Amino acid sequence: MRIGSVLVVLWLVIGAIAAGQRHYYSGSVDNCAKASTIIVTIIAGPLNYIGVNPKIQCHTPQPSK
């Protein structure tokens, strides 16, 4: 169990480094697409370095007038 926890943390750290290298942390996270892309990139972890480039598109409904 302990080795599994270490591997999960290491996986997520590598994903966070990949998101940083893609400059996803620069600027503000003002929409759901940018926030979702950051989260998915972190979860993808080391897969980012073998060509996975996750991007999320989301559209929030606009309020009626």
Residue frames as qw, qx, qy, qz and C-alpha x, y, z in Angstrom:
[[0.000, 0.885, 0.465, 0.000, 0.00, 0.00, 0.00],
 [0.322, -0.785, 0.084, 0.522, 2.82, 2.39, 0.84],
 [0.387, -0.136, 0.584, 0.700, 4.56, 1.89, -2.51],
 [0.196, 0.619, 0.680, 0.341, 1.27, 2.54, -4.30],
 [0.138, -0.926, -0.270, 0.226, 0.83, 5.84, -2.46],
 [0.374, -0.581, 0.335, 0.640, 4.34, 6.92, -3.34],
 [0.351, 0.160, 0.697, 0.604, 3.76, 6.05, -7.00],
 [0.090, 0.806, 0.568, 0.140, 0.50, 8.03, -7.11],
 [0.225, -0.890, -0.033, 0.394, 2.15, 11.09, -5.56],
 [0.406, -0.352, 0.526, 0.659, 5.10, 10.79, -7.95],
 [0.313, 0.461, 0.716, 0.421, 2.70, 10.44, -10.91],
 [0.006, -0.916, -0.401, 0.013, 0.85, 13.63, -9.90],
 [0.346, -0.748, 0.181, 0.537, 4.08, 15.56, -9.30],
 [0.403, -0.047, 0.632, 0.661, 5.30, 14.67, -12.79],
 [0.176, 0.684, 0.641, 0.300, 1.95, 15.84, -14.18],
 [0.174, -0.929, -0.188, 0.265, 2.23, 19.13, -12.29],
 [0.401, -0.494, 0.406, 0.656, 5.72, 19.64, -13.71],
 [0.342, 0.288, 0.702, 0.555, 4.41, 18.98, -17.22],
 [0.040, 0.869, 0.488, 0.077, 1.63, 21.55, -16.73],
 [0.304, -0.830, 0.065, 0.463, 4.21, 24.06, -15.54],
 [0.430, -0.217, 0.567, 0.668, 6.40, 23.43, -18.57],
 [0.205, 0.517, 0.675, 0.484, 3.41, 24.16, -20.79],
 [0.048, 0.093, -0.127, 0.986, 2.88, 27.47, -18.93],
 [0.344, -0.542, -0.688, -0.337, -0.62, 26.52, -17.80],
 [0.441, -0.590, -0.497, 0.459, -0.07, 28.21, -14.43],
 [0.219, -0.087, 0.050, 0.971, 0.71, 31.63, -15.90],
 [0.298, -0.266, -0.308, -0.864, -2.13, 34.11, -15.83],
 [0.482, -0.076, 0.536, -0.688, -5.43, 33.65, -14.11],
 [0.016, 0.183, 0.969, 0.166, -7.66, 30.61, -14.32],
 [0.303, 0.196, 0.179, -0.916, -10.77, 32.48, -15.38],
 [0.733, 0.146, -0.241, -0.619, -12.70, 29.81, -17.23],
 [0.875, -0.188, 0.396, -0.206, -13.55, 26.16, -16.88],
 [0.861, 0.483, -0.139, 0.075, -11.58, 25.13, -19.98],
 [0.283, 0.694, -0.542, 0.380, -8.24, 26.32, -18.60],
 [0.507, -0.465, 0.577, -0.440, -8.89, 24.87, -15.14],
 [0.949, 0.079, 0.225, -0.205, -10.01, 21.54, -16.63],
 [0.732, 0.584, -0.311, 0.162, -6.98, 21.37, -18.91],
 [0.021, -0.658, 0.629, -0.414, -4.64, 21.93, -15.95],
 [0.711, -0.276, 0.514, -0.392, -6.35, 19.22, -13.91],
 [0.952, 0.279, 0.078, -0.099, -6.36, 16.68, -16.75],
 [0.517, 0.682, -0.458, 0.241, -2.71, 17.39, -17.54],
 [0.264, -0.560, 0.666, -0.416, -1.76, 16.75, -13.92],
 [0.848, -0.065, 0.421, -0.316, -3.79, 13.53, -13.83],
 [0.853, 0.496, -0.162, -0.030, -2.20, 12.34, -17.10],
 [0.678, -0.623, 0.335, 0.200, 1.17, 12.54, -15.34],
 [0.406, -0.434, 0.636, 0.493, 4.08, 10.96, -17.22],
 [0.572, 0.484, 0.636, 0.186, 1.88, 10.26, -20.24],
 [0.180, 0.946, 0.036, -0.268, 2.40, 13.92, -21.13],
 [0.195, -0.702, 0.576, 0.371, 5.99, 13.09, -22.07],
 [0.405, 0.005, 0.851, 0.336, 5.02, 10.39, -24.57],
 [0.014, 0.163, 0.585, 0.794, 2.72, 12.62, -26.58],
 [0.143, -0.677, -0.722, 0.020, -0.51, 12.94, -24.63],
 [0.100, 0.078, -0.052, 0.991, -1.67, 16.55, -24.79],
 [0.064, -0.598, -0.796, 0.068, -5.05, 16.70, -23.05],
 [0.064, -0.045, -0.005, -0.997, -7.17, 19.78, -23.64],
 [0.069, 0.523, 0.818, -0.229, -10.72, 20.30, -22.43],
 [0.101, -0.250, -0.291, -0.918, -13.32, 22.47, -24.11],
 [0.098, -0.535, -0.794, 0.271, -16.31, 23.52, -22.07],
 [0.060, -0.391, -0.256, -0.882, -18.95, 26.12, -22.59],
 [0.029, -0.353, -0.710, 0.609, -20.91, 27.57, -19.74],
 [0.093, 0.705, 0.633, 0.306, -24.39, 28.82, -20.48],
 [0.116, 0.197, -0.079, 0.970, -24.83, 32.56, -20.55],
 [0.117, 0.430, 0.669, -0.595, -27.54, 34.10, -18.41],
 [0.209, 0.636, 0.642, 0.373, -30.69, 35.13, -20.19],
 [0.144, 0.098, -0.038, 0.984, -31.41, 38.81, -20.68]]
